Structure formats: C-alpha cells, structure tokens
C-alpha cells in the first residue's frame, strides 16, 4: 500500500517511510528505522512520499519489494496486501530486516488510508499505520501522515507530505517527517519520480522508474541515499499487482 505512481487514477484522485550499543540494540534502532521507512513506503509502492489517492472500489493489490544497501550489509524484504473497503483503503505491512553482524527482525502491522478529490486537479489524503517488532525489545512504531497531490499537467503530478512517527517501547524519540515528489508519466508504459524527504531526522532523496508490464502489473526500480554523504545509498526493486476482487 505504498506509492502507486502512474497507477492510482481512481475516482478519489484528481487525475489518477554514552555506552557502545550492543548488536541487538543496533538491530532495534535499524529495524525501527526500517519499519518507519516502510510505513511511508506503505503509502504507495516503496517510494517515501505518498500520493493523495486510494484504490478504486472493489479493487485490491499486492506489493512486494526488496531494499539492498550498496555494499550488501543491510537488506529489507517487504510484502503488503491492500484492498478498498468502503471509503478507505485497508492494508497490512510485513517487513523482514537483516543487518550483517546483528541478525534479523520482522515488523508487521495494519494501515488505513483515506483520500478525497478537492478539485479536478487537487487531492488530499490521510494515512495511519502501526506495527510491532517480533523480538525483544518489542518496539511499537506508528505513523500519521497528511498527503496532498496536485495534477499540474496530464503527465505531471506533484505530491507533498507532512507527518510524524511515534515510537513506543524503545529509546528512540518521536520524529517528524516531510517530503515532496515530482512524478512524470513519459509514456503510457514508463513513468519516473524524483523525491526529497526527511525521515528519522535524516534528509534523503530518491530517483526511480516504473514500467507497466500489463494493465495491472508494474515493475519499480530506484536508488535512494542521504544528502551530503549522510545515509549510504541503497537500491530497491519492487513489483505491484492490482486486481479486482
């Protein structure tokens, strides 16, 4: 239930995530970051900036993607089914995170999203998600996000997000998140996105491409990294399948 760039053209869319810490402590922090990141990924594909749109009535989808840091020290596998239920989109996010030398952890939990077309070119949406870690300490992370979309042109859309992450059961403080993205549908099959965003007190950017394999199936590839040499770069490869139930 994450960024559906180039696919979310529905009636709800205007045109269419002191002491040296032990390895387990680091895993909790990194796993928490992984979960929070995937939650904003949990708004339309693996992209961090969400759009103000939801699935059409009677429609479901399945999203699967994998993140891999350039040197292979950290990996993430995500699976997220979602369906339209009345006026909202309801989904489940499951993320398996692995850090070399620290082990693995799984985060999972539900997500709900609502969206409304204000005008023919402007839409707004609200997303809420939460999840739990499967190993001690059993950290719970939640997200509230407001999304806005402006369909500037038939083939060009601008998305803006503002939200906050809440962390319980660990030592991480609550953090604000924000981001903006530009989506360009170059052809009926190819679309591209550039986004800049802030998560867990870190500034990042991402460039990505999406190819429509068929009417309901698409393939995504992107690279993200921290600004000014912050977070190391990582690649993401994902598949989205939308279908009528």
C-alpha positions in Angstrom: 0.0 0.0 0.0 2.6 2.4 -1.0 3.2 4.9 -3.7 1.3 3.8 -6.8 3.0 6.2 -9.2 1.4 6.0 -12.6 -1.3 3.6 -11.4 -3.6 5.5 -8.9 -6.0 7.0 -11.4 -9.2 6.5 -9.4 -12.3 8.5 -8.6 -10.6 9.6 -5.4 -7.6 11.0 -7.2 -7.6 14.3 -9.2 -6.4 12.8 -12.4 -5.4 9.4 -11.5 8.8 5.6 5.1 27.5 7.0 26.2 28.0 3.2 26.2 28.5 1.4 22.9 25.2 -0.2 21.9 25.1 -4.0 21.6 24.3 -5.6 18.2 20.8 -6.3 19.4 20.3 -2.7 20.3 21.6 -1.6 16.9 19.2 -4.0 15.3 16.3 -2.5 17.3 17.2 1.0 16.1 17.8 0.0 12.5 14.8 -2.3 12.5 12.7 0.6 13.8 14.0 2.9 11.0 13.3 0.1 8.5 9.7 -0.1 9.8 9.1 3.6 9.8 10.5 3.9 6.3 8.4 1.1 5.0 5.3 2.8 6.5 5.7 5.8 4.3 6.6 3.3 1.7 3.3 2.0 2.9 1.5 4.6 1.1 2.1 3.7 -2.5 4.9 1.4 -3.6 8.3 1.7 -2.0 8.6 5.5 -2.5 8.7 7.6 0.6 6.4 10.4 -0.5 2.8 9.3 -0.7 0.1 10.5 -3.1 -3.5 11.6 -2.2 -5.2 8.6 -3.8 -6.6 5.2 -2.9 -7.6 2.1 -4.8 -10.9 2.1 -6.7 -14.0 0.4 -5.2 -13.8 -3.4 -5.4 -10.1 -3.3 -6.1 -7.1 -5.0 -4.3 -3.4 -5.1 -4.8 -0.2 -6.8 -3.7 3.1 -5.0 -3.4 6.4 -6.8 -2.9 9.8 -5.1 -2.9 13.4 -5.6 -1.7 15.9 -3.0 -0.5 19.7 -3.6 -0.5 22.4 -1.3 0.6 25.1 -0.9 -2.0 27.7 -3.0 -0.1 25.1 -5.5 1.0 25.3 -5.0 4.8 21.6 -4.3 5.2 18.6 -5.8 3.4 14.9 -5.5 3.6 12.1 -7.5 2.2 8.5 -6.1 2.2 5.1 -7.6 1.4 2.0 -5.6 1.6 -1.6 -6.6 0.5 -4.3 -4.0 0.5 -8.0 -3.6 -0.5 -10.6 -0.9 -0.9 -13.1 -1.2 1.9 -15.9 1.4 1.7 -14.4 4.9 1.7 -10.9 3.8 2.8 -8.0 1.6 1.7 -7.0 -1.1 4.3 -3.7 -3.0 4.2 -1.1 -5.0 6.0 2.6 -4.3 6.0 5.2 -7.0 6.8 8.9 -6.2 6.7 11.9 -8.6 7.2 15.1 -6.7 8.0 18.6 -8.1 8.2 21.8 -6.4 9.3 25.1 -8.2 8.9 26.6 -9.0 12.3 23.4 -8.1 14.2 20.8 -10.6 12.9 17.2 -10.2 11.6 13.9 -8.8 12.8 10.4 -8.6 11.5 8.0 -5.7 11.8 4.3 -6.1 10.9 1.0 -4.2 11.3 -2.1 -2.7 9.7 -2.5 0.5 7.7 -5.5 2.6 6.8 -5.7 5.4 4.2 -8.4 7.9 3.1 -8.3 10.3 0.2 -10.6 12.9 -1.3 -10.6 15.0 -4.5 -10.9 18.7 -3.6 -11.0 19.8 -7.2 -10.3 18.3 -10.6 -6.5 18.8 -10.0 -6.0 18.8 -6.2 -6.5 15.9 -3.8 -5.8 15.4 -0.1 -5.4 12.2 1.9 -4.7 10.9 5.5 -2.7 7.8 6.3 -2.4 6.0 9.7 -0.2 2.9 10.3 1.3 1.0 13.2 3.5 -2.1 13.6 5.3 -4.3 16.1 8.7 -5.9 16.2 8.8 -9.7 16.7 11.7 -9.8 19.1 12.7 -8.1 22.3 12.6 -5.2 22.8 9.1 -5.3 21.3 9.1 -1.8 19.9 5.9 -0.4 18.5 6.1 2.4 15.8 3.2 4.3 14.5 2.7 6.9 11.7 0.3 9.7 10.9 0.6 11.3 7.6 -1.2 14.0 5.6 -0.7 13.8 1.8 -1.5 16.3 -1.0 -1.4 15.9 -4.7 -1.5 18.5 -7.5 -2.0 17.3 -11.0 -0.1 20.1 -12.7 -0.4 18.5 -16.2 -1.9 15.4 -17.7 1.5 13.7 -17.4 2.9 15.6 -14.4 1.9 15.4 -10.7 3.4 16.9 -7.5 3.0 15.2 -4.2 3.6 16.8 -0.7 3.6 15.0 2.7 3.7 16.1 6.3 3.6 13.7 9.2 5.0 12.3 12.4 6.4 9.0 13.6 5.7 7.7 17.2 7.9 5.2 18.9 7.0 3.2 22.0 8.9 0.6 24.0 12.4 1.8 22.9 14.7 4.7 23.4 14.1 6.5 20.1 12.3 9.8 20.3 9.3 10.7 18.2 10.3 12.3 14.9 8.6 14.5 12.3 8.6 13.5 8.6 8.1 15.6 5.4 8.7 15.2 1.7 7.9 16.3 -1.8 8.0 14.4 -5.1 7.5 15.0 -8.8 6.1 12.2 -10.9 6.3 12.3 -14.7 4.5 9.8 -17.0 6.8 9.9 -20.0 4.8 7.3 -22.0 1.8 5.0 -21.2 4.3 2.4 -20.0 7.1 4.4 -18.4 7.0 6.9 -15.5 9.7 8.5 -13.4 9.8 10.0 -10.0 12.2 12.3 -8.1 11.7 12.9 -4.4 13.3 14.6 -1.4 12.2 13.6 2.0 13.1 13.6 5.7 12.7 10.6 8.0 14.1 9.8 11.4 16.0 13.1 11.5 17.7 12.2 8.2 17.5 14.1 4.9 17.3 11.8 1.8 16.5 11.8 -1.9 15.4 9.1 -4.4 15.3 8.7 -8.1 13.1 5.9 -9.6 11.5 4.5 -12.6 8.3 2.4 -13.1 7.5 0.2 -16.1 3.9 -1.1 -16.7 4.2 -4.8 -17.5 0.5 -5.0 -18.1 -2.7 -3.1 -17.1 -2.5 -4.2 -13.5 1.2 -5.1 -13.0 4.2 -2.8 -12.8 7.9 -3.1 -12.0 9.8 -0.4 -10.0 13.5 0.3 -9.6 15.0 3.2 -7.7 18.1 4.4 -5.8 18.0 6.4 -2.6 20.7 8.0 -0.5 21.3 10.6 2.2 22.1 14.2 1.4 25.6 15.4 1.8 27.0 12.0 2.4 24.6 11.0 5.1 22.9 7.6 4.8 24.7 5.2 2.4 22.9 4.6 -0.9 20.6 1.7 -1.4 18.7 0.1 -4.3 15.1 -1.0 -4.3 13.4 -3.4 -6.8 9.6 -3.9 -6.5 6.5 -5.4 -8.2 2.9 -4.2 -7.8 -0.1 -6.2 -8.9 -3.6 -4.6 -8.8 -6.7 -6.7 -9.4 -10.5 -6.8 -8.9 -11.8 -8.9 -6.1 
